[in-house]
Amino acid sequence: MTIATTAKGDKKPAAKKGMMENVLEQFNTAADKINLHPSIRKILSITNNEIIVHFPVKMDNGDVEIFTGYRVQHNNALGPYKGGLRYHPTVDIDAARALAMWMTWKTSLAGLPYGGGKGGIQLDPSLYSKNELERITRRFTFALADNIGPEHDIPAPDINTNAQTMAWMADTYMSTRPPAERSANQHVVTGKPAGSGGLEGRDRATGYGVYLTIKFWAENKNIDLNGKKFIVQGFGNVGYWASHFLEIEGAKLVAVQDAFGSIQNQEGIKVADLFNYSKANDGSIVDFPNTEVLDGKEFFSVECDICIPAALGNQITEKNAHSIKAMLIAEGANGPTNVEGEKILLDRGITIIPDILCNSGGVVGSYFEWLQNRNGELWMLDEVMAKLDKKLKESYNKVHAYSESKSMDMRTAAYCIAIERIEKAYIQRGIFP
């Protein structure tokens, strides 16, 4: 048996730079606006817990590889930690810290009884078989042990993880509990398959939320979405569903970028056709019929009305913000716009629906699944979609009204609302001992 000390590919990706700096700057801007209590600012500026686990997994060829997994728990003043797990080469402790902090603001803004957590494994899942990914996931879950739990920290899918990943996690975690307690721990993760305790509609919840916030913005501006052009970076779960619902409104998808390449057609790209093509093409949109190849660096400068970054963080920066043609940025991804890029966009009069509002449909859907499991209920799809619509409209209207009344951008308004809710909890409860 051979022991390999690095994962397949033997490449150590560069650490993700700037994510924590971005989220802290956004936090401090809002904290200044609301005169956040200095002691509470200290608490919220740091994470509660940071878990790093190294664990061995046997590969299909019999070799053993050592993987590094992360789980960062930022704050639980409002309830259990909640947030996704991603499998990506850029996963590191800095990225996990920033994403966990964003989750705290996101769950608070949505009015959920959750705090924020995030994590994942530093790997490229395309280099592993399905059986290897199952063993990696189960071993990671076992390594996390009691650092997660249905009333403590509840993971969910994120980049390169899905319902199958969550099913493996739930099964592994439940198997480690005493027999009489196993079924009571089904809600240790959310985003499970519908047949294994999952929620009908959870797959589309994030993308549907992106679409809804765009729709609410358009209604407030008396803008008809019919005929409006939009571009999407990332054609995974979020990008696809957001495009699907926008197309139903009559909007036109004119350019798409994914990890493999960029395409455009100003006459419109049929969402369902592109989705089916990418599924049959190992997830790639490259060479989709009747589209032009687009230089990846030119993607954000494509002529459009709405831009949806739904891939990774730090995509819109001071280097490309000047060239964006859209009047609206709807952040489907977490942290896709850095602070310098945002300043340029705001100076140009471009509206940004911030990530903690725009893509919060996913965590709202996760909350519904958690409740469903906890209460032993089964919710139907139409019921779930109606609840999502109601919850997202409440959040959007709250942010819009705060933004208008305080004459501030939507991100700062969303942060102010989220932080004030947590501050109130600390003031009312005090700090032990």
Long-range contacts (C-beta under 8 A, 24 or more apart in sequence): 1-62, 1-63, 1-64, 2-62, 2-63, 2-64, 3-56, 3-63, 3-64, 3-66, 4-63, 4-64, 4-65, 4-66, 5-66, 6-65, 6-66, 7-65, 7-66, 7-67, 7-122, 7-123, 7-124, 7-127, 8-65, 8-123, 8-124, 8-127, 8-128, 9-124, 9-127, 11-89, 13-89, 13-90, 13-122, 15-92, 15-94, 16-90, 16-92, 16-94, 16-95, 16-313, 16-314, 17-94, 18-314, 18-338, 19-94, 19-95, 19-97, 19-98, 19-99, 19-313, 19-314, 19-335, 20-94, 20-97, 20-98, 20-101, 21-339, 22-98, 22-314, 22-335, 22-338, 22-339, 23-98, 23-101, 23-102, 23-335, 24-101, 25-339, 26-339, 26-411, 26-412, 26-415, 27-101, 27-105, 27-415, 27-419, 29-412, 29-415, 30-412, 30-415, 30-416, 30-419, 31-419, 33-406, 33-408, 33-412, 33-416, 34-416, 34-419, 34-420, 34-423, 36-419, 36-423, 37-423, 37-426, 37-427, 39-431, 40-422, 40-423, 40-426, 40-427, 43-75, 43-426, 43-431, 44-75, 44-104, 44-419, 44-422, 47-72, 47-73, 47-74, 47-75, 47-97, 47-100, 47-101, 48-73, 48-74, 48-75, 48-76, 49-73, 49-147, 50-93, 50-96, 50-97, 51-119, 51-144, 51-147, 52-93, 53-140, 53-143, 53-144, 55-139, 55-140, 55-142, 55-143, 56-139, 57-132, 57-135, 57-136, 57-139, 58-135, 59-132, 60-129, 60-131, 60-132, 67-121, 67-122, 67-123, 67-136, 67-139, 67-140, 68-121, 68-122, 69-119, 69-120, 69-121, 69-122, 69-140, 69-143, 69-144, 70-96, 70-119, 70-120, 70-121, 70-122, 71-96, 71-117, 71-118, 71-119, 71-144, 71-147, 71-148, 71-153, 71-155, 72-96, 72-97, 72-99, 72-100, 72-117, 72-118, 72-119, 73-100, 73-115, 73-116, 73-117, 73-147, 73-153, 74-100, 74-101, 74-103, 74-104, 74-115, 74-116, 74-117, 74-118, 75-101, 75-104, 75-115, 75-116, 75-422, 76-115, 77-115, 77-422, 77-425, 77-426, 77-429, 78-107, 78-108, 78-112, 78-113, 78-114, 78-115, 78-421, 78-422, 78-425, 79-107, 79-112, 79-113, 79-114, 79-115, 80-113, 80-114, 80-115, 80-149, 80-150, 80-151, 80-152, 80-153, 80-154, 81-114, 81-115, 81-116, 81-117, 81-152, 81-153, 81-154, 82-107, 82-112, 82-114, 82-115, 82-116, 82-117, 82-153, 82-154, 82-156, 82-363, 82-366, 82-367, 83-116, 83-117, 83-118, 83-119, 83-155, 83-156, 83-158, 83-363, 84-118, 84-120, 84-155, 84-156, 84-157, 84-158, 84-159, 84-161, 84-362, 85-118, 85-119, 85-120, 85-121, 85-155, 85-156, 85-157, 85-158, 85-161, 85-165, 85-169, 86-119, 86-120, 86-158, 86-159, 86-160, 86-161, 87-120, 87-121, 87-123, 87-125, 87-133, 87-159, 87-160, 87-161, 87-165, 88-120, 88-122, 88-123, 88-124, 88-159, 88-160, 88-312, 89-122, 89-123, 89-124, 90-122, 90-312, 91-119, 91-120, 91-121, 91-122, 91-123, 92-122, 95-313, 96-120, 98-313, 98-335, 99-334, 99-335, 102-334, 102-335, 102-355, 102-356, 103-363, 104-418, 104-422, 105-356, 105-414, 105-415, 105-418, 105-419, 106-355, 106-356, 106-359, 106-360, 106-363, 106-418, 107-363, 108-417, 108-418, 108-419, 108-421, 108-422, 109-356, 109-357, 109-360, 109-395, 109-398, 109-399, 109-414, 109-417, 109-418, 109-421, 110-360, 110-363, 110-364, 110-367, 110-391, 110-395, 111-391, 111-394, 111-395, 111-421, 112-363, 112-364, 112-367, 114-154, 114-363, 114-367, 117-153, 117-155, 118-158, 119-155, 120-158, 120-159, 120-161, 125-160, 133-165, 134-168, 137-165, 137-168, 137-169, 137-172, 138-168, 138-169, 138-171, 138-172, 141-168, 141-169, 141-172, 141-173, 142-172, 142-176, 145-176, 148-173, 148-188, 148-189, 149-173, 149-185, 149-188, 150-184, 150-185, 150-186, 150-187, 150-188, 150-370, 150-373, 150-374, 154-187, 154-188, 154-189, 154-190, 154-366, 154-370, 155-188, 155-189, 155-190, 156-189, 156-190, 156-191, 156-362, 156-363, 156-366, 157-191, 159-236, 159-312, 162-191, 162-237, 163-191, 163-192, 163-193, 163-198, 163-202, 163-203, 164-193, 166-190, 166-191, 166-192, 166-193, 166-198, 167-192, 167-193, 167-196, 170-196, 170-197, 186-373, 187-369, 187-370, 187-373, 187-374, 190-365, 190-366, 190-367, 190-369, 190-370, 191-366, 191-369, 192-369, 197-369, 197-372, 197-373, 198-369, 199-365, 199-368, 199-369, 199-372, 199-379, 199-384, 200-379, 200-380, 200-381, 200-384, 201-365, 201-381, 201-384, 201-385, 201-388, 202-365, 202-366, 202-368, 202-369, 202-384, 203-237, 203-241, 204-237, 204-241, 204-244, 205-361, 205-362, 205-364, 205-365, 205-366, 205-384, 205-388, 206-237, 206-238, 206-241, 206-332, 206-359, 206-361, 206-362, 206-365, 207-237, 207-238, 207-239, 207-240, 207-241, 207-242, 207-243, 207-244, 207-245, 207-310, 207-332, 207-361, 208-241, 208-242, 208-245, 208-361, 208-385, 208-388, 209-358, 209-359, 209-360, 209-361, 209-362, 209-364, 209-388, 209-392, 210-238, 210-241, 210-242, 210-308, 210-310, 210-330, 210-332, 210-358, 210-359, 210-361, 211-241, 211-242, 211-245, 211-246, 211-249, 212-245, 212-361, 212-388, 212-389, 212-392, 212-393, 212-396, 213-330, 213-353, 213-357, 213-358, 213-392, 213-396, 214-242, 214-246, 214-306, 214-308, 214-328, 214-330, 214-353, 215-249, 216-392, 216-393, 216-396, 216-397, 216-400, 217-328, 217-330, 217-351, 217-353, 217-396, 220-400, 224-250, 225-249, 225-250, 225-251, 226-250, 226-251, 227-251, 227-252, 228-252, 228-305, 228-306, 229-254, 229-266, 229-303, 229-304, 229-305, 229-306, 230-254, 230-304, 230-305, 230-306, 230-307, 230-308, 230-326, 231-255, 231-256, 231-257, 231-264, 231-299, 231-300, 231-302, 231-304, 231-306, 231-307, 231-308, 231-326, 232-256, 232-257, 232-308, 232-310, 232-332, 233-257, 233-258, 233-299, 233-300, 233-307, 233-308, 233-309, 233-310, 233-311, 233-315, 233-333, 233-336, 234-258, 234-309, 234-310, 234-311, 234-312, 234-332, 234-333, 235-274, 235-275, 235-278, 235-285, 235-310, 236-283, 236-310, 236-311, 238-310, 238-332, 238-333, 238-359, 238-362, 239-308, 239-310, 239-311, 239-332, 240-271, 240-275, 242-308, 242-310, 242-330, 242-332, 243-271, 243-308, 244-271, 244-272, 244-275, 246-306, 247-271, 251-306, 254-302, 254-303, 254-304, 255-294, 255-299, 255-302, 255-304, 256-285, 257-294, 257-296, 257-299, 257-311, 258-283, 258-284, 258-285, 258-311, 259-283, 259-284, 259-311, 260-284, 260-285, 260-286, 261-285, 261-286, 261-293, 261-294, 261-296, 262-293, 262-294, 262-295, 262-296, 262-298, 262-299, 263-288, 263-291, 263-292, 263-293, 263-294, 264-291, 264-292, 264-294, 264-302, 265-290, 265-291, 265-292, 266-303, 300-324, 301-325, 306-330, 308-332, 309-333, 309-336, 309-337, 310-336, 310-359, 311-336, 312-336, 314-338, 316-341, 316-342, 316-345, 317-341, 318-344, 321-345, 321-348, 322-348, 324-348, 324-350, 326-350, 327-351, 328-352, 328-353, 329-353, 330-358, 331-355, 331-358, 331-359, 332-358, 332-359, 333-359, 334-359, 342-411, 346-409, 351-410, 352-409, 352-410, 352-411, 353-410, 354-410, 354-411, 354-414, 354-415, 356-411, 356-414, 356-415, 356-418, 357-395, 357-396, 357-399, 357-410, 357-414, 360-392, 360-395, 361-388, 361-392, 364-388, 364-391, 364-392
